Amino acid sequence: MRLQRVAAQVPAGARLADIGSDHAYLPVALLRRGAIAAAVAGEVALTPFNAACRTVRDQGLEQQVRVRLADGLAAIEPADAIDAISICGMGGESIRDILDSGKARLSGRERLILQPNGGEQPLRQWLMDNGYRILHEEILRENRFDYEVIVAERAGPVAYTEEQLYFGPLQMQARSPAFLAKWQSILQRKQQTLANFARARQAVPEDKVQQVARQARWITELLA
Ligand SMILES: C[S@@+](CC[C@H](N)C(=O)[O-])C[C@H]1O[C@@H](n2cnc3c(N)ncnc32)[C@H](O)[C@@H]1O
């Protein structure tokens, strides 16, 4: 379900680089249904790299999918003419670090399809700082986890407020049931954290208390 939602955001006929591809299920599924033209599956770790090679071989897709053992965007070569990049199933900070350290490999014409597990705020901050506009966002709940999908393209300077970076600018507008349920449960946790801070024997740094209090206030306003 999670990867299906990601797949739905990959443009038809794309040349996709799936970074951190694990078993290469996403590029292989897209190729099998003729949705993309070609793919690179990048993996930094040997066991998932071997798994990706096996999936591609078993499906007879060696001509269409290049599986590369590489760190982040180093899997992409200019000749691949990649126009969509997916990075899924990692923390938002890890996705941000992959994008940041691989900046030189980005032409700026790629659509980014990102599926962070937490850490969405720093990832959105990186997107804004690097001129990427968020085109689509969604939340889905699977196995009691909330997953976000963020789609962005480089489109010149964009300015998001702190709250937009925290909640997601499009999700704030759409206010889907999954989005409201996610923030309702995060608010409960923030309030519990603040209560724990108040009871803590050792003083919690004031800036930490203020940060959590500010976030709880934002969420309360959002849900009002
Ligand atoms: C939890 S799996 C997610 C697999 C798949 N993308 C998905 O969403 O189901 C994360 C994968 O990313 C790989 N990975 C982590 N950091 C990476 C990096 N810097 N470059 C390439 N792959 C990386 C890991 O080895 C692991 O196989």
PDBQT file of the ligand as one rigid body, heavy atoms in Angstrom, charges set to zero:
ROOT
HETATM    1  C1  LIG A 301      13.953   0.412   5.146  1.00  0.00    +0.000 C 
HETATM    2  S1  LIG A 301      14.658   0.148   3.594  1.00  0.00    +0.000 S 
HETATM    3  C2  LIG A 301      13.447   0.803   2.507  1.00  0.00    +0.000 C 
HETATM    4  C3  LIG A 301      13.427   0.067   1.226  1.00  0.00    +0.000 C 
HETATM    5  C4  LIG A 301      12.452   0.626   0.188  1.00  0.00    +0.000 C 
HETATM    6  N1  LIG A 301      12.914   1.896  -0.327  1.00  0.00    +0.000 N 
HETATM    7  C5  LIG A 301      11.067   0.766   0.756  1.00  0.00    +0.000 C 
HETATM    8  O1  LIG A 301      10.597   1.890   0.925  1.00  0.00    +0.000 OA
HETATM    9  O2  LIG A 301      10.433  -0.259   1.069  1.00  0.00    +0.000 OA
HETATM   10  C6  LIG A 301      15.947   1.357   3.464  1.00  0.00    +0.000 C 
HETATM   11  C7  LIG A 301      17.029   0.925   2.493  1.00  0.00    +0.000 C 
HETATM   12  O3  LIG A 301      17.820   2.057   2.191  1.00  0.00    +0.000 OA
HETATM   13  C8  LIG A 301      19.166   1.661   2.113  1.00  0.00    +0.000 C 
HETATM   14  N2  LIG A 301      19.984   2.856   2.327  1.00  0.00    +0.000 N 
HETATM   15  C9  LIG A 301      20.138   3.553   3.475  1.00  0.00    +0.000 A 
HETATM   16  N3  LIG A 301      20.974   4.581   3.275  1.00  0.00    +0.000 NA
HETATM   17  C10 LIG A 301      21.335   4.551   1.973  1.00  0.00    +0.000 A 
HETATM   18  C11 LIG A 301      22.187   5.349   1.160  1.00  0.00    +0.000 A 
HETATM   19  N4  LIG A 301      22.838   6.387   1.665  1.00  0.00    +0.000 N 
HETATM   20  N5  LIG A 301      22.326   5.022  -0.138  1.00  0.00    +0.000 NA
HETATM   21  C12 LIG A 301      21.674   3.955  -0.662  1.00  0.00    +0.000 A 
HETATM   22  N6  LIG A 301      20.871   3.156   0.058  1.00  0.00    +0.000 NA
HETATM   23  C13 LIG A 301      20.701   3.442   1.361  1.00  0.00    +0.000 A 
HETATM   24  C14 LIG A 301      19.295   0.592   3.181  1.00  0.00    +0.000 C 
HETATM   25  O4  LIG A 301      20.400  -0.257   2.937  1.00  0.00    +0.000 OA
HETATM   26  C15 LIG A 301      17.942  -0.132   3.062  1.00  0.00    +0.000 C 
HETATM   27  O5  LIG A 301      18.016  -1.223   2.170  1.00  0.00    +0.000 OA
ENDROOT
TORSDOF 0
